[in-house]
Amino acid sequence: DAVFNGCVVSTNEIDDTESRMASVTVSDCDHDAEKESNMLCAILADIIVENLQIRHMVKLLKQEYCFLSEKEQCDILVHVLKKLWYGTSGQKNEIAACKNDIRQRLRTTITENETNTIILEGFMRFRMKDYLEAWEKELASCVADYVRRKEYAEFVEILRLFIKIRIPRARKVHICVGGDGDYLLLDERLCLLKCRFIGTNADKDDALLSALVNIAPQSIVVHNKDRFWDTRILETIKDVFGQRVEFSEDMI
């Protein structure tokens, strides 16, 4: 980008300092100080977003989420960076807007302090608090989502193993939803197996899954799927029973 805009960038390590410091010089062919300043801040914004942000996330993962394995931490890091950089659209709009805002903050800081030295970690700590909080919140959300998915996968696997070794109490079970929203379980002869599931809708979903696991049928036919108040229970039944589940448009 610097070359494209007619600038030359040179970097040199400063050997006589104990901290990690470097001298960065941006020279414009037309000696345009405004362009040089803009390019320097753009370079520093790139470093912050594409390097220091990642280091910050890695540090948080190691300190706050050490119960996760190294591979799990890496997977979560990739996931959270994708969300921060590309957002929900999958485009680079998010990261471009972030860099542009940080570039403006860098310019303001350098102008206000009238100094040729800036500590990037300090700049992040004092001038980017809102970003740090947003990054940490997004990371916490991704970790929570990962833990939920992991626990769900373990839960489903346990139920799969259970029904695999259990003797089926019915060859086929039909699941229907009555007019009042209650679930009905019928056997292959369409005789009623169970029709009362007590509690809230969520409790009824749990009771339905429990009843199906207890019966462990060889096949399950789901009717009136549009009447289910939450289709996630259907996804769970499908995950647990796999190819044993089929959906029917027939009304019972």
C-alpha positions in Angstrom: 0.0 0.0 0.0 2.8 2.4 0.8 4.6 1.8 -2.5 1.3 2.1 -4.3 0.7 5.5 -2.7 4.2 6.8 -3.5 5.7 6.2 -0.1 8.8 4.4 1.1 8.7 2.6 4.5 11.9 1.6 6.4 12.0 -0.1 9.8 15.0 -0.5 12.1 15.3 -2.2 15.4 16.5 0.0 18.3 19.2 -2.0 19.9 19.9 0.1 23.0 16.4 -0.4 24.5 15.3 -3.3 26.8 11.8 -3.2 25.4 10.7 -4.2 21.9 11.0 -1.0 20.0 11.7 -0.1 16.4 12.2 3.0 14.4 9.6 3.4 11.5 10.2 6.0 8.8 7.7 6.8 6.1 8.9 9.0 3.3 6.6 10.4 0.6 8.1 11.2 -2.8 6.4 14.6 -2.7 7.4 15.2 0.9 3.7 15.4 1.8 3.6 15.3 5.7 -0.1 14.6 5.8 0.3 11.6 3.5 3.3 10.3 5.5 1.3 10.7 8.8 -1.7 8.9 7.4 0.4 6.0 6.0 2.3 5.6 9.3 -0.9 5.4 11.3 -2.3 2.9 8.7 0.7 0.7 9.2 0.4 0.9 13.0 -3.3 0.1 12.8 -2.5 -3.0 10.7 0.0 -4.1 13.4 -2.5 -3.6 16.2 -5.4 -5.5 14.4 -3.4 -8.3 12.7 -0.8 -8.9 15.4 -1.4 -7.4 18.8 -5.1 -8.2 18.8 -4.2 -11.9 18.2 -1.7 -11.8 21.0 -4.2 -10.2 23.3 -6.7 -13.0 22.5 -4.1 -15.7 23.0 -3.2 -14.2 26.4 -6.8 -14.2 27.5 -7.3 -17.8 26.3 -4.3 -18.9 28.3 -5.2 -17.0 31.4 -9.0 -17.1 31.6 -9.8 -20.3 29.7 -6.9 -22.6 30.6 -9.4 -25.5 31.1 -9.5 -25.7 27.3 -6.9 -27.8 25.5 -4.4 -26.0 23.2 -6.3 -27.3 20.1 -9.6 -26.0 21.5 -8.1 -22.7 22.2 -6.7 -22.5 18.6 -10.1 -23.4 17.2 -11.9 -20.8 19.3 -9.2 -18.2 18.4 -9.8 -18.7 14.6 -13.6 -18.6 15.2 -13.6 -15.3 17.2 -11.2 -13.6 14.7 -13.5 -14.6 11.8 -16.4 -13.0 13.6 -14.5 -9.8 14.5 -12.9 -9.4 11.1 -15.6 -10.5 8.8 -18.8 -10.1 10.9 -22.0 -11.9 9.8 -21.6 -10.9 6.2 -18.4 -12.8 5.5 -16.9 -9.7 3.9 -13.9 -7.6 5.1 -16.1 -4.6 6.0 -15.7 -5.1 9.7 -11.9 -5.3 9.8 -11.6 -2.3 7.3 -13.8 -0.2 9.5 -11.9 -1.2 12.6 -8.5 -0.3 11.1 -9.8 3.0 9.9 -11.1 3.9 13.3 -7.9 2.9 15.0 -5.9 4.9 12.4 -7.9 8.0 13.3 -7.3 7.4 17.1 -3.6 7.0 16.4 -3.4 10.3 14.6 -5.2 12.1 17.4 -2.9 10.5 20.0 0.3 11.4 18.1 -0.9 14.9 17.5 -2.0 15.5 21.1 1.2 14.2 22.6 3.5 15.9 20.1 5.9 12.9 20.3 7.6 10.6 17.9 7.3 7.7 20.2 4.2 5.6 20.8 3.9 2.4 22.9 1.2 0.3 21.1 0.3 -1.8 24.1 -0.2 1.4 26.1 -2.3 2.9 23.3 -4.5 -0.1 23.3 -4.9 -0.1 27.0 -5.9 3.6 27.3 -7.3 4.6 23.9 -8.9 1.4 22.9 -10.8 0.3 26.0 -14.0 -0.1 24.1 -12.4 -2.4 21.6 -10.7 -4.5 24.3 -14.0 -4.9 26.1 -15.8 -5.8 22.8 -13.1 -8.3 21.9 -13.2 -9.9 25.4 -17.0 -10.1 25.2 -16.9 -11.7 21.8 -14.3 -14.2 23.0 -16.4 -15.1 26.1 -19.4 -15.6 23.8 -17.4 -17.9 21.5 -16.1 -19.9 24.4 -19.6 -20.3 25.9 -20.9 -21.4 22.5 -18.1 -23.9 22.1 -18.7 -25.4 25.6 -22.4 -25.7 24.9 -21.8 -27.5 21.6 -19.3 -29.8 23.2 -21.6 -30.6 26.1 -24.4 -31.2 23.7 -22.3 -33.5 21.5 -21.3 -35.5 24.7 -24.9 -35.7 25.8 -26.1 -37.0 22.4 -23.3 -39.6 22.3 -24.3 -40.9 25.7 -27.9 -41.3 24.6 -26.8 -43.0 21.3 -24.8 -45.5 23.3 -27.8 -46.1 25.7 -30.4 -46.8 22.9 -27.8 -49.0 21.1 -27.7 -51.5 23.9 -31.3 -51.1 25.0 -33.9 -53.7 24.0 -36.6 -51.8 22.0 -40.0 -51.7 23.8 -41.8 -50.9 20.5 -40.8 -51.5 16.9 -42.2 -48.2 15.7 -43.3 -45.0 17.5 -45.4 -42.2 15.9 -45.0 -38.7 17.4 -48.0 -36.4 17.0 -48.9 -33.0 18.3 -52.4 -32.6 19.5 -54.6 -29.5 19.1 -53.7 -28.4 22.6 -50.0 -28.7 21.8 -49.4 -31.8 23.8 -47.3 -34.6 22.4 -48.9 -38.0 21.6 -46.9 -41.2 21.3 -48.5 -44.1 19.3 -47.2 -47.5 18.5 -47.2 -49.2 15.1 -50.8 -50.2 15.5 -51.6 -46.5 16.4 -52.4 -47.5 20.0 -51.7 -44.8 22.5 -48.4 -45.2 24.4 -48.2 -41.9 26.2 -50.1 -38.6 26.0 -49.4 -36.6 29.1 -46.2 -34.5 29.4 -46.4 -32.3 32.4 -44.8 -28.8 32.8 -43.6 -26.0 30.6 -43.0 -26.5 26.9 -39.3 -27.0 27.6 -40.2 -29.6 30.3 -42.4 -31.4 27.8 -39.6 -31.5 25.2 -37.3 -33.1 27.8 -40.0 -35.6 28.8 -40.6 -36.5 25.2 -36.9 -37.2 24.6 -36.7 -39.2 27.8 -39.8 -41.3 26.8 -38.3 -42.0 23.4 -35.0 -43.0 24.9 -36.8 -45.3 27.4 -38.8 -46.9 24.6 -35.8 -47.1 22.2 -37.9 -47.8 19.1 -36.4 -49.2 16.0 -38.1 -46.4 14.0 -39.7 -43.1 14.8 -42.2 -41.3 12.5 -42.7 -37.6 13.2 -46.1 -36.1 12.2 -47.3 -32.5 12.3 -43.7 -31.2 12.6 -45.0 -27.7 12.0 -46.9 -27.8 15.2 -43.8 -28.3 17.4 -43.3 -25.1 19.4 -39.5 -25.4 19.1 -37.9 -27.4 16.3 -34.7 -27.9 18.2 -36.3 -30.9 19.9 -36.7 -32.5 16.5 -33.0 -31.8 15.7 -32.0 -33.5 19.0 -34.2 -36.5 18.3 -32.7 -36.7 14.8 -29.1 -36.4 16.3 -29.8 -39.2 18.8 -31.8 -41.7 16.7 -30.2 -40.9 13.3 -31.6 -42.9 10.5 -34.4 -44.3 12.7 -36.2 -41.0 12.3 -38.5 -40.1 9.4 -41.0 -37.3 8.8 -44.4 -37.8 7.5 -47.0 -35.4 6.0 -49.8 -37.9 6.9 -52.2 -36.6 9.6 -53.1 -38.9 12.4 
